[in-house]
């Protein structure tokens, strides 16, 4: 089992920055690929960013590429999502997720075994 707890959400003005963090506990953190998803009101959950494969290559959704950076600290069992140049359309609940290491399907919700409870990000225009 892996437990995931997100933090760092909040209210920010458009153009601002926010850093989300996800703390993992349970099985060895390095055995999993970590990812971030988000769900806006009335919309389906969508992929934001993740690490893929044994090399933990960062991958990003087109809508956030260049504005978002995913990083990890294996010593602390945490993964972070640095978000810059935020837009109103980034408003959503952001979820941290974990799955067994694999290089494909990193953007598929059903490929992730474990999920956090989510943290709200609100961008005011």
VOKE-33160 format. One record per residue (C-alpha): y, z, x; chain. Coordinates in steps of 0.25 Angstrom, whole numbers, plus 5000, padded with zeros to 4 digits. Example, Ala and Ser with C-alpha at 12.3 -4.5 7.8 and 13.67 -1.06 7.14 Angstrom:
residues 2
r py:4982&pz:5031&px:5049&c:A
r py:4996&pz:5029&px:5055&c:A
end
This chain:
residues 125
r py:5000&pz:5000&px:5000&c:A
r py:5014&pz:4997&px:5004&c:A
r py:5026&pz:5004&px:4998&c:A
r py:5040&pz:4997&px:4999&c:A
r py:5053&pz:5003&px:4996&c:A
r py:5066&pz:4995&px:4996&c:A
r py:5080&pz:5000&px:4998&c:A
r py:5094&pz:4995&px:5001&c:A
r py:5097&pz:4988&px:4988&c:A
r py:5111&pz:4990&px:4982&c:A
r py:5124&pz:4984&px:4977&c:A
r py:5131&pz:4974&px:4986&c:A
r py:5142&pz:4964&px:4985&c:A
r py:5139&pz:4949&px:4986&c:A
r py:5140&pz:4945&px:5001&c:A
r py:5135&pz:4959&px:5005&c:A
r py:5122&pz:4964&px:5012&c:A
r py:5111&pz:4973&px:5009&c:A
r py:5099&pz:4977&px:5017&c:A
r py:5086&pz:4981&px:5009&c:A
r py:5075&pz:4989&px:5015&c:A
r py:5060&pz:4990&px:5012&c:A
r py:5052&pz:5002&px:5017&c:A
r py:5037&pz:5000&px:5017&c:A
r py:5027&pz:5011&px:5018&c:A
r py:5012&pz:5011&px:5017&c:A
r py:5004&pz:5000&px:5025&c:A
r py:5008&pz:4995&px:5038&c:A
r py:5021&pz:4988&px:5035&c:A
r py:5018&pz:4977&px:5046&c:A
r py:5006&pz:4972&px:5038&c:A
r py:5015&pz:4967&px:5027&c:A
r py:5025&pz:4956&px:5025&c:A
r py:5037&pz:4961&px:5018&c:A
r py:5046&pz:4954&px:5008&c:A
r py:5058&pz:4956&px:4999&c:A
r py:5060&pz:4950&px:4985&c:A
r py:5070&pz:4952&px:4974&c:A
r py:5071&pz:4952&px:4959&c:A
r py:5084&pz:4949&px:4952&c:A
r py:5086&pz:4953&px:4937&c:A
r py:5079&pz:4943&px:4928&c:A
r py:5073&pz:4936&px:4940&c:A
r py:5059&pz:4935&px:4947&c:A
r py:5057&pz:4942&px:4960&c:A
r py:5060&pz:4933&px:4972&c:A
r py:5057&pz:4933&px:4987&c:A
r py:5068&pz:4936&px:4996&c:A
r py:5063&pz:4938&px:5010&c:A
r py:5050&pz:4942&px:5017&c:A
r py:5042&pz:4943&px:5030&c:A
r py:5030&pz:4933&px:5031&c:A
r py:5018&pz:4932&px:5039&c:A
r py:5013&pz:4940&px:5051&c:A
r py:5026&pz:4937&px:5058&c:A
r py:5034&pz:4943&px:5047&c:A
r py:5043&pz:4930&px:5046&c:A
r py:5055&pz:4933&px:5037&c:A
r py:5056&pz:4923&px:5025&c:A
r py:5067&pz:4922&px:5015&c:A
r py:5070&pz:4917&px:5002&c:A
r py:5080&pz:4905&px:5002&c:A
r py:5090&pz:4912&px:4993&c:A
r py:5092&pz:4923&px:5004&c:A
r py:5089&pz:4916&px:5017&c:A
r py:5100&pz:4919&px:5027&c:A
r py:5105&pz:4931&px:5019&c:A
r py:5093&pz:4940&px:5020&c:A
r py:5085&pz:4946&px:5031&c:A
r py:5072&pz:4953&px:5030&c:A
r py:5068&pz:4962&px:5041&c:A
r py:5057&pz:4973&px:5044&c:A
r py:5056&pz:4985&px:5052&c:A
r py:5041&pz:4988&px:5054&c:A
r py:5043&pz:5001&px:5061&c:A
r py:5050&pz:5006&px:5048&c:A
r py:5042&pz:4998&px:5038&c:A
r py:5054&pz:4992&px:5032&c:A
r py:5059&pz:4978&px:5028&c:A
r py:5073&pz:4975&px:5026&c:A
r py:5081&pz:4964&px:5019&c:A
r py:5095&pz:4962&px:5024&c:A
r py:5103&pz:4954&px:5013&c:A
r py:5116&pz:4948&px:5017&c:A
r py:5126&pz:4939&px:5009&c:A
r py:5121&pz:4945&px:4996&c:A
r py:5123&pz:4937&px:4983&c:A
r py:5123&pz:4941&px:4969&c:A
r py:5110&pz:4934&px:4967&c:A
r py:5103&pz:4943&px:4977&c:A
r py:5104&pz:4954&px:4967&c:A
r py:5090&pz:4959&px:4964&c:A
r py:5080&pz:4970&px:4966&c:A
r py:5074&pz:4968&px:4980&c:A
r py:5060&pz:4971&px:4983&c:A
r py:5052&pz:4973&px:4996&c:A
r py:5038&pz:4968&px:4996&c:A
r py:5026&pz:4968&px:5005&c:A
r py:5014&pz:4959&px:5007&c:A
r py:5003&pz:4957&px:5017&c:A
r py:5007&pz:4948&px:5029&c:A
r py:5007&pz:4933&px:5025&c:A
r py:5015&pz:4922&px:5029&c:A
r py:5016&pz:4915&px:5015&c:A
r py:5020&pz:4918&px:5001&c:A
r py:5030&pz:4928&px:5006&c:A
r py:5039&pz:4924&px:4994&c:A
r py:5029&pz:4927&px:4983&c:A
r py:5030&pz:4940&px:4976&c:A
r py:5015&pz:4940&px:4973&c:A
r py:5012&pz:4940&px:4988&c:A
r py:5018&pz:4954&px:4990&c:A
r py:5009&pz:4966&px:4988&c:A
r py:5020&pz:4977&px:4988&c:A
r py:5033&pz:4979&px:4983&c:A
r py:5045&pz:4989&px:4983&c:A
r py:5053&pz:4994&px:4971&c:A
r py:5065&pz:4985&px:4974&c:A
r py:5079&pz:4988&px:4977&c:A
r py:5091&pz:4982&px:4970&c:A
r py:5101&pz:4973&px:4976&c:A
r py:5114&pz:4970&px:4968&c:A
r py:5124&pz:4960&px:4974&c:A
r py:5137&pz:4960&px:4967&c:A
r py:5146&pz:4948&px:4967&c:A
end
